[in-house]
Amino acid sequence: MPVSLAGKVIIITGASSGIGAGAARLLAEQGCKLTLAARSVDKLEALAAELAGESLVVRADMTAPADIENMVAQTLQRFGRIDALFANAGIFIHGEYADNDIRDISAMLAINVEGVLRCAHAVIPIMKAQGAGDIIVTSSVAGHEKLHRGPAYGATKHAIETFVNTLRRQVAEDGIRVMSLAPARVANELWNLTEPEEIEKVTVGDQHYLKVDDVVEAAIYMLTRPRHVTIRNLVIIAKQQDV
Ligand SMILES: NC(=O)c1ccc[n+]([C@@H]2O[C@H](COP(=O)([O-])OP(=O)(O)OC[C@H]3O[C@@H](n4cnc5c(N)ncnc54)[C@H](OP(=O)(O)O)[C@@H]3O)[C@@H](O)[C@H]2O)c1
């Protein structure tokens, strides 16, 4: 039986668009108390205004360690606990690696890998003290397959998969679950897909992309399993996607 998420305190990074914003909408419907984190505070505030439940907006750049510490501290101060971290913020740089700007690659490593590791490091002591907590990281199918179109992106997501699968065993006895959610293409801002008709065409029509809610519903499935169950890695792809 699914466990209720009502009243759970969840930090969502990358909440200003795409999967993170979609997660905020569906988790708010489930009665969660949310910390919405990203750099675009205007977008976060607009999102918070449309949510039914309680939420806290925090400006947090995942490349700034002090921002991550502040995000966690503010959440604790406001809500008194942290039930889950959805470490979702990430960027996608693809194409010919030799043509990529190395500063962009460095930023991607900082956001997709170091940012996730720092977020987890900041919440683990709190979750240990609570005796329970969930960490879900948005990985990618690129963390499972060797997709030649994005060598550096694939490296970040493979790093995250290794982190999840190993950290999981270190903190399992503390009641903490560590999980990765690995979607293939999702029709959202990352691909400049924002028009509903266009999204409908590439998802339900062509079946080459997932919808944001397909991914968020998978995250909710992971979070609502009974505490003795860990969905360690969940790969979700559009039916016709060729991976
Ligand atoms: N869309 C896909 O096809 C797809 C497929 C597989 C996996 N993913 C993964 O899904 C996750 C979410 O991406 P998305 O699809 O939702 O794309 P998105 O709509 O572009 O969202 C990316 C989010 O990350 C945040 N972000 C970017 N740089 C940041 C930084 N330096 N500090 C803090 N936040 C930052 C952005 O917020 P601000 O710009 O406001 O900071 C935004 O909220 C990523 O980890 C991505 O790798 C996406």
Ligand as a Chemical Component Dictionary entry (heavy atoms), coordinates in Angstrom:
data_LIG
# 
_chem_comp.id                   LIG 
_chem_comp.type                 NON-POLYMER 
_chem_comp.pdbx_formal_charge   0 
_chem_comp.three_letter_code    LIG 
# 
loop_
_chem_comp_atom.comp_id 
_chem_comp_atom.atom_id 
_chem_comp_atom.alt_atom_id 
_chem_comp_atom.type_symbol 
_chem_comp_atom.charge 
_chem_comp_atom.model_Cartn_x 
_chem_comp_atom.model_Cartn_y 
_chem_comp_atom.model_Cartn_z 
_chem_comp_atom.pdbx_ordinal 
LIG N1  N1  N 0  14.388 17.112 -19.867 1  
LIG C1  C1  C 0  14.979 15.950 -20.148 2  
LIG O1  O1  O 0  14.888 15.459 -21.276 3  
LIG C2  C2  C 0  15.741 15.220 -19.084 4  
LIG C3  C3  C 0  16.009 13.866 -19.289 5  
LIG C4  C4  C 0  16.729 13.161 -18.322 6  
LIG C5  C5  C 0  17.145 13.796 -17.185 7  
LIG N2  N2  N 1  16.877 15.125 -17.015 8  
LIG C6  C6  C 0  17.351 15.756 -15.784 9  
LIG O2  O2  O 0  16.256 16.343 -15.133 10 
LIG C7  C7  C 0  16.728 17.362 -14.255 11 
LIG C8  C8  C 0  15.808 18.566 -14.378 12 
LIG O3  O3  O 0  15.889 19.067 -15.689 13 
LIG P1  P1  P 0  14.588 19.523 -16.493 14 
LIG O4  O4  O 0  14.353 18.545 -17.548 15 
LIG O5  O5  O -1 13.507 19.831 -15.583 16 
LIG O6  O6  O 0  15.188 20.835 -17.202 17 
LIG P2  P2  P 0  14.908 22.396 -16.971 18 
LIG O7  O7  O 0  13.475 22.684 -17.188 19 
LIG O8  O8  O 0  15.934 23.073 -17.799 20 
LIG O9  O9  O 0  15.202 22.623 -15.418 21 
LIG C9  C9  C 0  16.486 22.712 -14.891 22 
LIG C10 C10 C 0  16.382 23.244 -13.489 23 
LIG O10 O10 O 0  17.694 23.272 -12.902 24 
LIG C11 C11 C 0  17.910 24.551 -12.356 25 
LIG N3  N3  N 0  19.318 24.931 -12.409 26 
LIG C12 C12 C 0  20.108 25.046 -13.492 27 
LIG N4  N4  N 0  21.316 25.510 -13.123 28 
LIG C13 C13 C 0  21.270 25.695 -11.779 29 
LIG C14 C14 C 0  22.200 26.172 -10.811 30 
LIG N5  N5  N 0  23.439 26.576 -11.129 31 
LIG N6  N6  N 0  21.802 26.231 -9.515  32 
LIG C15 C15 C 0  20.542 25.867 -9.163  33 
LIG N7  N7  N 0  19.633 25.404 -10.022 34 
LIG C16 C16 C 0  19.998 25.332 -11.329 35 
LIG C17 C17 C 0  17.073 25.508 -13.175 36 
LIG O11 O11 O 0  16.711 26.643 -12.391 37 
LIG P3  P3  P 0  17.389 28.093 -12.499 38 
LIG O12 O12 O 0  17.868 28.271 -13.888 39 
LIG O13 O13 O 0  16.290 28.992 -12.086 40 
LIG O14 O14 O 0  18.493 28.054 -11.477 41 
LIG C18 C18 C 0  15.827 24.653 -13.426 42 
LIG O15 O15 O 0  14.916 24.790 -12.380 43 
LIG C19 C19 C 0  18.184 17.607 -14.615 44 
LIG O16 O16 O 0  19.019 16.996 -13.661 45 
LIG C20 C20 C 0  18.322 16.906 -15.962 46 
LIG O17 O17 O 0  19.633 16.456 -16.200 47 
LIG C21 C21 C 0  16.173 15.846 -17.935 48 
# 
loop_
_chem_comp_bond.comp_id 
_chem_comp_bond.atom_id_1 
_chem_comp_bond.atom_id_2 
_chem_comp_bond.value_order 
_chem_comp_bond.pdbx_ordinal 
LIG N1  C1  SING 1  
LIG C1  O1  DOUB 2  
LIG C1  C2  SING 3  
LIG C2  C3  SING 4  
LIG C2  C21 DOUB 5  
LIG C3  C4  DOUB 6  
LIG C4  C5  SING 7  
LIG C5  N2  DOUB 8  
LIG N2  C6  SING 9  
LIG N2  C21 SING 10 
LIG C6  O2  SING 11 
LIG C6  C20 SING 12 
LIG O2  C7  SING 13 
LIG C7  C8  SING 14 
LIG C7  C19 SING 15 
LIG C8  O3  SING 16 
LIG O3  P1  SING 17 
LIG P1  O4  DOUB 18 
LIG P1  O5  SING 19 
LIG P1  O6  SING 20 
LIG O6  P2  SING 21 
LIG P2  O7  DOUB 22 
LIG P2  O8  SING 23 
LIG P2  O9  SING 24 
LIG O9  C9  SING 25 
LIG C9  C10 SING 26 
LIG C10 O10 SING 27 
LIG C10 C18 SING 28 
LIG O10 C11 SING 29 
LIG C11 N3  SING 30 
LIG C11 C17 SING 31 
LIG N3  C12 SING 32 
LIG N3  C16 SING 33 
LIG C12 N4  DOUB 34 
LIG N4  C13 SING 35 
LIG C13 C14 SING 36 
LIG C13 C16 DOUB 37 
LIG C14 N5  SING 38 
LIG C14 N6  DOUB 39 
LIG N6  C15 SING 40 
LIG C15 N7  DOUB 41 
LIG N7  C16 SING 42 
LIG C17 O11 SING 43 
LIG C17 C18 SING 44 
LIG O11 P3  SING 45 
LIG P3  O12 DOUB 46 
LIG P3  O13 SING 47 
LIG P3  O14 SING 48 
LIG C18 O15 SING 49 
LIG C19 O16 SING 50 
LIG C19 C20 SING 51 
LIG C20 O17 SING 52 
# 
